[in-house]
Amino acid sequence: MADREQVDRCEVTCIHEEAVSAVKQIMISDDEAQSLADIFKTLADRTRVKMLFALMQRELCVCDLAAVIGASESSVSHQLRVLRTNKLVRFRRDGKMLYYSLADDHVITLFKQGLEHASHDEAWAAQFLDLCR
C-alpha cells in the first residue's frame, strides 16, 4: 500500500504557478463539472448501457426494450426516466405507445468513445462499434 501511495504522489511539494494559473483560467465551473459527473453516473449502470445500445440500433417502445434487455417493463420505465432526466433519450407518443430513441448523436459519440477506451483494441469491441450507426 505504501508503494502505491508513493507512485500517486510527488516526493516533494512544488507548485508550478504558471501551469496552475493557465489551467485555472479555463477550469470548468462546479455546475459544469456536476452536469458531466451526472452523465457519467447515469452511464455507470449496465442496464442503462444496454438500453442505450439497443436504442442506437433503432427506436423501440417500452415493451420491446424490456424484451430486448430481459427486464420488466416497470424496471425499463424507471431506467428510461433516469435517461430522459439526463437528456440521453427522448420519446414520442403514438396512441397508447411510447417510443424511445436517443436524444441526439452526442450519445452515440459518448458510447463509442467509452467502448473504444474500455476495449483498448479488443476484437470484441470492433463488432459492436460496427453496429453503432
N, C-alpha and C positions, 0 to 999 in steps of 0.2 A: 504494500500500500504506500509506503514512504517513497519507493522508487517512482511510482506512478505520479505522485504529487510533485516530485521534482521535475518530471517531464512537462507537466502542465503549468509550471510557474518559472518565471525568471529567477536567477540566483541572486540578483540584486534589484532594488527598486530604482528605476531611472525613467523619468517621464520625458518623452521626446515632444517638447512643446509645439514644434511646427507640425508634426504629424497629428497630434491631438487637436490642435486648432483647426487644421484643414478638415478633419472628419467632423468635428463639432459643428462647423458651418453648414454642412449638408445633412446632418443627422435627421432621421425621420422623427416626427413628433410621437409622443406617447400614444395619442389616439390612432395614428397610422400604424404604429407597432402593434397595438392591441387588435386592430382590424385584421392585420396579417396573421397574427397569432390565432385569432378566432377561425380563420380559414384553415390553417394547418391543423388546428384542434378538430375541426369538422372532418377533415380528410384523414384523421388518425383513427378511423373506425373501419374495420374490414367490411362490414355490411354496407356502409355508405360508399366505400370504394367500389364494391361490386355493383351497386346500383348505378353509380356514375358510369362505370364501364358499359353496362347494359344500355344506358341512355346515350352513350357515344355511338352505339350501333343504330339506334332508331328510337323514335318516340314510342312510349309504352304507357298503357293505362296502369292503374294501381294493381289491379288483379293480375295482369300479365307480368308486371315487375315482380310481384310476390312469387309467382310460379317460376320465373327465371332464377331467382336467387334462393328459392326454397325457404321462404319465410311467410309468416302470417300477413294478411292484408293490414291488420292493425299495426303490426310492427313496421311494415313498409310505410304506412301512412305517417307514423311518428317520425321515422327517419327522413321522409320527404319534407316534413315540416322543418326539420333542422336544416336540411339542404336548401330549402327555399328561403328560410330566415337569413342564411348566409349568402344568398344570391347566387347559388350554384346551379339551381334548377328553376324552371318556370312551368306553369301548367296552363292548359286550356280546357274549357268545359265543352263537351259535345253531348247535349241532353243530360243524362244521368251519369255519364262517364267523365272522368278526369284523366287527361293525357298529359304526361310529363315529358319534358325534354331538357337538354342542357340550357342554361341561361345564355351562354354565348361561347365563342370559340376559345376564350381565355381558359375555360375549364378543361378543354382538350389539351391546351398547352401545358397547364399545371400537371395534368395526369401524365402526359407523355414525358415531360422532363423528370417528374418523380420516378417514373418507371425506368427511364434510361439511367438515372442516378442509382437507383436500387439494384439494377441488373448488372451494371459495370460490364457491359458487353456479353452478358449471358445469352445463350442461344434461345432460351425460352422467351425472353423479352421481345425478340425480333418478331415472333408470330403475333404477339399482342400489339406491338407497335404498328404492324402492317394492318391490323384490324381497326386502328384508330384513324378515322377518316383521312 
